[in-house]
Amino acid sequence: MIRFEHVSKRYPGGNAALSDINFHLQRGEMAFLTGHSGAGKSTLLRLIGLLERPSRGQVLFDDRNIGKLSRRALPFQRRKVGMIFQDHRLLTTKTVMDNVALPLVISGVRYTDIRKRVRAALDKVGLLDKEKSFPMALSGGEQQRVGIARAIVNKPPVLLADEPTGNLDPELSRDLMNLFLQLNELGATVLIASHDLALVRQVGKRVLVLKDGQLVDSVPARVAHPEQMYENRR
């Protein structure tokens, strides 16, 4: 579904964030990106989400070179990708309902449909009772779940998460990862950047390892032992 072919990204000033990256993420797959701070994880996700364009090579989405899309085509392609950030990026003056509704409003969805879809997304992340709350009244874990609801409300086929558990305690991190597993089981293709190696190993999915902008390893998925699986996973 997503393929990188000899992709490099160099920023103004000569800083090479990625160098000759090659990998293929299958439709319906869940995988992790790991590596040290500055290894290029965020840049790679931003290339898929069309927040950046490659300096060299091709980023293919369903065999389409998205790095060559016109400015007019960008919004339509971006709707196929839900992005979740470590810092949530919620509008503090808007309610949870309004924050999650934002992608639908931008897409021109009718108000009656917006309310139904937002409530369905909030229900999926366990926050239906918080729809009238403001972000500052929520815990860090709840704010992250609002970010996930906003990312999935348009039902994109691809979900990207950049260090989604970075500011959460271990228990909340496991709960959040379990939610990503459930979304993947519902059909979403999921790619998560994370430095939490213990949590990543527990999940048992493929791991792509970046070092200094290069892909140095691809560890295949494995079946986790029963005692390593999350207790509430279904």
C-alpha positions as a Markdown table, in Angstrom:
| # | Residue | x | y | z |
|---|---|---|---|---|
| 1 | Met | 0.0 | 0.0 | 0.0 |
| 2 | Ile | 2.8 | 2.4 | 0.9 |
| 3 | Arg | 6.2 | 1.9 | -0.7 |
| 4 | Phe | 9.4 | 4.0 | -0.4 |
| 5 | Glu | 11.8 | 3.6 | -3.3 |
| 6 | His | 15.2 | 5.2 | -2.7 |
| 7 | Val | 13.7 | 8.1 | -0.8 |
| 8 | Ser | 16.0 | 10.8 | 0.6 |
| 9 | Lys | 15.0 | 14.0 | 2.3 |
| 10 | Arg | 17.4 | 16.9 | 2.7 |
| 11 | Tyr | 16.4 | 20.2 | 4.4 |
| 12 | Pro | 17.8 | 23.6 | 3.5 |
| 13 | Gly | 21.3 | 24.0 | 4.9 |
| 14 | Gly | 22.3 | 20.5 | 3.9 |
| 15 | Asn | 20.8 | 18.5 | 6.8 |
| 16 | Ala | 20.0 | 15.0 | 5.5 |
| 17 | Ala | 17.1 | 13.7 | 7.5 |
| 18 | Leu | 16.6 | 10.5 | 5.4 |
| 19 | Ser | 18.9 | 8.8 | 3.0 |
| 20 | Asp | 18.0 | 6.1 | 0.4 |
| 21 | Ile | 15.1 | 4.6 | 2.3 |
| 22 | Asn | 13.4 | 1.5 | 0.8 |
| 23 | Phe | 10.5 | -0.4 | 2.4 |
| 24 | His | 6.9 | -1.6 | 1.7 |
| 25 | Leu | 4.0 | -1.4 | 4.1 |
| 26 | Gln | 1.3 | -3.8 | 3.1 |
| 27 | Arg | -2.4 | -2.9 | 3.2 |
| 28 | Gly | -3.8 | -3.8 | 6.7 |
| 29 | Glu | -0.4 | -4.1 | 8.2 |
| 30 | Met | 0.7 | -2.6 | 11.6 |
| 31 | Ala | 4.4 | -1.7 | 12.0 |
| 32 | Phe | 6.6 | 0.4 | 14.2 |
| 33 | Leu | 9.4 | 2.9 | 13.5 |
| 34 | Thr | 12.2 | 3.0 | 16.1 |
| 35 | Gly | 15.5 | 4.8 | 16.4 |
| 36 | His | 17.3 | 7.4 | 18.3 |
| 37 | Ser | 16.1 | 11.0 | 18.6 |
| 38 | Gly | 16.8 | 12.7 | 15.2 |
| 39 | Ala | 17.0 | 9.4 | 13.3 |
| 40 | Gly | 14.3 | 10.5 | 10.9 |
| 41 | Lys | 11.2 | 8.9 | 12.2 |
| 42 | Ser | 9.0 | 12.0 | 12.2 |
| 43 | Thr | 10.3 | 13.0 | 8.7 |
| 44 | Leu | 9.3 | 9.6 | 7.3 |
| 45 | Leu | 5.8 | 9.9 | 8.7 |
| 46 | Arg | 5.5 | 13.5 | 7.4 |
| 47 | Leu | 6.4 | 12.3 | 3.9 |
| 48 | Ile | 3.5 | 9.8 | 4.0 |
| 49 | Gly | 1.2 | 12.4 | 5.4 |
| 50 | Leu | 2.3 | 14.9 | 2.7 |
| 51 | Leu | 3.5 | 17.5 | 5.2 |
| 52 | Glu | 6.8 | 17.1 | 3.4 |
| 53 | Arg | 8.0 | 16.1 | 0.0 |
| 54 | Pro | 11.0 | 13.9 | -0.7 |
| 55 | Ser | 14.2 | 15.4 | -2.1 |
| 56 | Arg | 14.9 | 12.3 | -4.1 |
| 57 | Gly | 13.1 | 9.0 | -4.8 |
| 58 | Gln | 9.4 | 8.0 | -4.7 |
| 59 | Val | 6.8 | 7.7 | -2.0 |
| 60 | Leu | 4.1 | 5.5 | -3.5 |
| 61 | Phe | 0.6 | 5.3 | -2.0 |
| 62 | Asp | -1.5 | 2.6 | -3.8 |
| 63 | Asp | 1.1 | 2.7 | -6.6 |
| 64 | Arg | 0.7 | 6.5 | -7.0 |
| 65 | Asn | 3.7 | 8.7 | -6.6 |
| 66 | Ile | 2.3 | 11.2 | -4.0 |
| 67 | Gly | 5.5 | 13.3 | -4.1 |
| 68 | Lys | 4.5 | 14.6 | -7.5 |
| 69 | Leu | 0.9 | 15.5 | -6.7 |
| 70 | Ser | -0.3 | 18.9 | -7.6 |
| 71 | Arg | -1.3 | 21.4 | -4.9 |
| 72 | Arg | -4.9 | 21.0 | -5.8 |
| 73 | Ala | -4.7 | 17.2 | -5.3 |
| 74 | Leu | -3.0 | 17.4 | -1.9 |
| 75 | Pro | -6.2 | 17.8 | 0.3 |
| 76 | Phe | -7.9 | 14.8 | -1.3 |
| 77 | Gln | -4.8 | 12.6 | -0.7 |
| 78 | Arg | -4.4 | 13.8 | 2.9 |
| 79 | Arg | -7.9 | 12.7 | 3.7 |
| 80 | Lys | -6.6 | 9.1 | 3.2 |
| 81 | Val | -4.2 | 9.5 | 6.2 |
| 82 | Gly | -5.0 | 10.1 | 9.8 |
| 83 | Met | -2.1 | 11.6 | 11.8 |
| 84 | Ile | -1.7 | 11.5 | 15.6 |
| 85 | Phe | 0.9 | 13.6 | 17.3 |
| 86 | Gln | 2.6 | 13.4 | 20.7 |
| 87 | Asp | 1.5 | 16.9 | 21.6 |
| 88 | His | -2.1 | 16.3 | 20.7 |
| 89 | Arg | -2.5 | 19.6 | 18.8 |
| 90 | Leu | -6.0 | 20.2 | 20.1 |
| 91 | Leu | -7.8 | 23.5 | 20.0 |
| 92 | Thr | -8.1 | 24.5 | 23.6 |
| 93 | Thr | -11.0 | 26.9 | 23.0 |
| 94 | Lys | -13.1 | 24.3 | 21.3 |
| 95 | Thr | -14.9 | 21.4 | 22.9 |
| 96 | Val | -14.0 | 17.8 | 22.3 |
| 97 | Met | -16.9 | 17.5 | 19.8 |
| 98 | Asp | -15.6 | 20.5 | 17.8 |
| 99 | Asn | -12.0 | 19.2 | 17.8 |
| 100 | Val | -13.0 | 15.8 | 16.5 |
| 101 | Ala | -15.4 | 17.4 | 13.9 |
| 102 | Leu | -12.7 | 19.6 | 12.4 |
| 103 | Pro | -11.7 | 17.3 | 9.5 |
| 104 | Leu | -15.3 | 16.7 | 8.6 |
| 105 | Val | -16.1 | 20.4 | 8.6 |
| 106 | Ile | -13.1 | 21.1 | 6.3 |
| 107 | Ser | -14.3 | 18.3 | 4.0 |
| 108 | Gly | -17.8 | 19.9 | 3.8 |
| 109 | Val | -19.7 | 17.1 | 5.5 |
| 110 | Arg | -23.3 | 17.9 | 6.4 |
| 111 | Tyr | -23.9 | 18.9 | 10.1 |
| 112 | Thr | -26.3 | 16.1 | 10.8 |
| 113 | Asp | -23.7 | 13.6 | 9.5 |
| 114 | Ile | -20.9 | 15.3 | 11.4 |
| 115 | Arg | -22.5 | 14.8 | 14.8 |
| 116 | Lys | -23.2 | 11.1 | 14.1 |
| 117 | Arg | -19.7 | 10.4 | 12.9 |
| 118 | Val | -18.0 | 12.3 | 15.7 |
| 119 | Arg | -20.0 | 10.5 | 18.3 |
| 120 | Ala | -19.2 | 7.2 | 16.7 |
| 121 | Ala | -15.4 | 8.1 | 16.8 |
| 122 | Leu | -15.6 | 9.2 | 20.4 |
| 123 | Asp | -17.4 | 6.0 | 21.3 |
| 124 | Lys | -14.7 | 4.0 | 19.7 |
| 125 | Val | -12.0 | 5.6 | 21.9 |
| 126 | Gly | -14.2 | 5.5 | 25.0 |
| 127 | Leu | -14.8 | 9.2 | 25.4 |
| 128 | Leu | -18.4 | 9.7 | 24.3 |
| 129 | Asp | -19.2 | 11.2 | 27.7 |
| 130 | Lys | -16.6 | 13.9 | 27.2 |
| 131 | Glu | -18.0 | 15.4 | 24.0 |
| 132 | Lys | -18.9 | 18.7 | 25.7 |
| 133 | Ser | -15.6 | 19.0 | 27.7 |
| 134 | Phe | -12.7 | 21.2 | 26.8 |
| 135 | Pro | -9.2 | 19.7 | 26.3 |
| 136 | Met | -7.7 | 21.3 | 29.3 |
| 137 | Ala | -10.2 | 19.5 | 31.5 |
| 138 | Leu | -9.0 | 16.1 | 30.3 |
| 139 | Ser | -6.0 | 14.0 | 31.3 |
| 140 | Gly | -3.1 | 13.5 | 29.0 |
| 141 | Gly | -4.3 | 10.0 | 28.0 |
| 142 | Glu | -7.8 | 11.4 | 27.3 |
| 143 | Gln | -6.4 | 14.2 | 25.2 |
| 144 | Gln | -4.4 | 11.7 | 23.2 |
| 145 | Arg | -7.6 | 9.7 | 22.6 |
| 146 | Val | -9.3 | 12.8 | 21.4 |
| 147 | Gly | -6.4 | 13.1 | 18.9 |
| 148 | Ile | -7.0 | 9.6 | 17.8 |
| 149 | Ala | -10.8 | 10.1 | 17.4 |
| 150 | Arg | -10.0 | 13.2 | 15.2 |
| 151 | Ala | -7.6 | 11.1 | 13.1 |
| 152 | Ile | -10.2 | 8.3 | 12.5 |
| 153 | Val | -13.4 | 10.3 | 12.1 |
| 154 | Asn | -12.9 | 10.5 | 8.3 |
| 155 | Lys | -12.3 | 6.7 | 8.3 |
| 156 | Pro | -8.9 | 7.0 | 6.5 |
| 157 | Pro | -7.3 | 3.7 | 5.4 |
| 158 | Val | -3.9 | 4.7 | 6.9 |
| 159 | Leu | -3.1 | 5.9 | 10.5 |
| 160 | Leu | 0.2 | 7.4 | 11.4 |
| 161 | Ala | 1.3 | 8.1 | 15.0 |
| 162 | Asp | 4.3 | 10.0 | 16.1 |
| 163 | Glu | 5.4 | 9.0 | 19.6 |
| 164 | Pro | 1.8 | 8.8 | 20.8 |
| 165 | Thr | 2.8 | 7.3 | 24.2 |
| 166 | Gly | 5.7 | 9.6 | 24.8 |
| 167 | Asn | 4.1 | 11.6 | 27.6 |
| 168 | Leu | 2.0 | 8.8 | 29.1 |
| 169 | Asp | 2.7 | 6.4 | 32.0 |
| 170 | Pro | 3.2 | 2.7 | 31.3 |
| 171 | Glu | -0.4 | 1.7 | 32.0 |
| 172 | Leu | -1.9 | 4.4 | 29.8 |
| 173 | Ser | 0.7 | 3.5 | 27.1 |
| 174 | Arg | -0.5 | -0.1 | 27.0 |
| 175 | Asp | -4.1 | 1.0 | 26.9 |
| 176 | Leu | -3.4 | 3.3 | 23.9 |
| 177 | Met | -1.4 | 0.7 | 22.1 |
| 178 | Asn | -4.3 | -1.7 | 22.6 |
| 179 | Leu | -6.5 | 0.8 | 20.9 |
| 180 | Phe | -4.2 | 0.9 | 17.9 |
| 181 | Leu | -4.3 | -2.9 | 17.7 |
| 182 | Gln | -8.1 | -2.8 | 17.7 |
| 183 | Leu | -8.1 | -0.2 | 14.9 |
| 184 | Asn | -5.7 | -2.3 | 12.9 |
| 185 | Glu | -7.9 | -5.3 | 13.4 |
| 186 | Leu | -10.8 | -3.3 | 11.9 |
| 187 | Gly | -8.7 | -2.8 | 8.7 |
| 188 | Ala | -6.6 | 0.3 | 9.2 |
| 189 | Thr | -3.0 | 0.3 | 8.1 |
| 190 | Val | -1.0 | 1.6 | 11.0 |
| 191 | Leu | 2.5 | 2.9 | 11.3 |
| 192 | Ile | 3.8 | 4.1 | 14.7 |
| 193 | Ala | 7.0 | 5.9 | 15.6 |
| 194 | Ser | 8.1 | 5.0 | 19.1 |
| 195 | His | 11.2 | 5.0 | 21.3 |
| 196 | Asp | 9.5 | 2.7 | 23.8 |
| 197 | Leu | 11.3 | -0.5 | 22.8 |
| 198 | Ala | 9.8 | -2.6 | 25.6 |
| 199 | Leu | 6.3 | -1.7 | 24.5 |
| 200 | Val | 7.1 | -2.3 | 20.9 |
| 201 | Arg | 8.5 | -5.7 | 21.5 |
| 202 | Gln | 5.4 | -6.6 | 23.5 |
| 203 | Val | 3.1 | -6.0 | 20.5 |
| 204 | Gly | 5.0 | -8.3 | 18.2 |
| 205 | Lys | 4.6 | -6.4 | 15.0 |
| 206 | Arg | 7.2 | -5.6 | 12.3 |
| 207 | Val | 9.8 | -3.0 | 13.4 |
| 208 | Leu | 11.7 | -0.7 | 11.1 |
| 209 | Val | 14.9 | 0.6 | 12.6 |
| 210 | Leu | 16.3 | 4.0 | 11.6 |
| 211 | Lys | 19.8 | 5.3 | 12.4 |
| 212 | Asp | 21.1 | 8.6 | 11.2 |
| 213 | Gly | 18.5 | 8.8 | 8.5 |
| 214 | Gln | 19.1 | 5.3 | 7.2 |
| 215 | Leu | 17.0 | 2.2 | 7.5 |
| 216 | Val | 19.4 | -0.2 | 9.1 |
| 217 | Asp | 17.0 | -3.1 | 10.0 |
| 218 | Ser | 13.6 | -4.5 | 9.5 |
| 219 | Val | 12.6 | -7.0 | 12.2 |
| 220 | Pro | 9.7 | -9.2 | 11.1 |
| 221 | Ala | 6.4 | -9.6 | 13.0 |
| 222 | Arg | 6.2 | -12.4 | 15.5 |
| 223 | Val | 3.4 | -14.0 | 17.5 |
| 224 | Ala | 3.6 | -12.8 | 21.1 |
| 225 | His | 3.5 | -15.3 | 23.9 |
| 226 | Pro | 0.1 | -15.4 | 25.7 |
| 227 | Glu | 1.6 | -13.7 | 28.8 |
| 228 | Gln | 2.8 | -10.8 | 26.7 |
| 229 | Met | -0.6 | -10.1 | 25.1 |
| 230 | Tyr | -2.8 | -7.3 | 26.6 |
| 231 | Glu | -5.4 | -8.6 | 28.9 |
| 232 | Asn | -8.2 | -6.6 | 27.4 |
| 233 | Arg | -7.4 | -7.3 | 23.7 |
| 234 | Arg | -10.2 | -8.9 | 21.8 |
